[in-house]
Amino acid sequence: MEFRNLKKQYQTLKSEIDEAVGRVLCRADFVSGKEVGELEHALSEFTGVRHCITCANGTDALVLALRAWNVGRGDAVFVPDFTFFSSAEAPALCGATPVFTDIGTDTFNMSPASLERVIQAVISEGKLVPKAVLAVDLFGQPADYDAIGRIARRYGLLLLEDGAQGFGGKRGEKRACSFGDIATTSFFPAKPLGCYGDGGALFTDHDGWAALLRSLCVHGKGTDKYENIRIGTNSRLDTLQAAVLLVKLKQFAETELEAVNAIAQAYRESLLEIEEVRVPCLEEHSYSSWAQFSVLLGDQVDRGELQEYLKDAGIPTMVYYPKPLHEQAAFAGCVLYDDMCGAGYCCGHVLSLPCSPYMDRQEVDLVCDTIAQFMKKRR
Ligand SMILES: *Cc1c(COP(=O)(O)O)cnc(C)c1O
């Protein structure tokens, strides 16, 4: 069994992808070819956001957004303690201080209550200037943007949505990547919408920021590439990746999102019967793109043993994430303004199971039956 079945996806889309790639190879416009603009247009339609700017990867997207806002030294950027490293790496790379908030163990997303406690603590300490909230749509579910947005407005903070794992998710009818003042995503192959290498994108309704982002990702260009009006960087999405993504986005919207939700639903139903396993919780009116299907194991369960047992049955699993960010060596000595109990708990108990739109029901049954067997043997 594959953890994320990318080979089957390629087999399904092979003729269209091969043709799309072939067209770019023939034209040889590998950078800034027409597919890049077409993709930006399609992504903007899909998310309902006015501007989409593609770039080289999801980490660059976060850095570019923070640079567009001039976030730097002395600024605090509030980041959940339980996420992929990039979410906190990006503010640090800009010279700002990532300040960690705890998460809710039901959704794995930023806890609005913790966010507010942390903002107040930073304000009363008076050393850092609160600048932005960087909320993450972890494992495919958008964060609680009603509450987080209210808090950001109350304290005059910019809201950056890290939608690297959230692309395709929704709250009500509003799509992920439309919640932040700027939102970002990643097209790393294993993300909900992945390309065949690295890729990323930024989304914003703000015309001025969009123009600034377009300049920053091409060497600070002015009206043309050889007029440089600021220090930018080289962060573009290749034409080949855009061509692949145009094919994949269509499939994503037409069948994959629905298919992966059916897989998640099948998991939830089967796993509900196993008392040592807590299935992921969706907020009301929330729709996930299931970047991961992550469960929480009971205190008595030895996660390593379960992983070995599943591995022997040919079932790959992953621990996303084994350490809260504040425990990463790169953030040694960071100041905590709240306890990180939720993040700590999830790191100790989380397990991500194989999940993709190309998985079939028998595979879900095999995973669930094998977990049930393990629990029974152990009792
Ligand atoms: C993958 C990921 C990123 C970074 O994306 P890359 O394209 O790999 O640079 C950022 N944030 C989160 C939450 C991610 O999962």
The ligand as a Gaussian input file, in Angstrom:
#p B3LYP/6-31G(d) Opt

LIG

0 1
 C        4.598000      21.854000       3.070000
 C        4.294000      22.981000       3.932000
 C        4.908000      24.233000       3.764000
 C        6.031000      24.478000       2.821000
 O        5.810000      24.161000       1.487000
 P        7.039000      23.823000       0.528000
 O        6.425000      23.914000      -0.832000
 O        7.505000      22.456000       0.862000
 O        8.084000      24.849000       0.734000
 C        4.522000      25.266000       4.597000
 N        3.594000      25.087000       5.548000
 C        2.978000      23.911000       5.738000
 C        1.950000      23.785000       6.804000
 C        3.322000      22.802000       4.955000
 O        2.736000      21.638000       5.174000

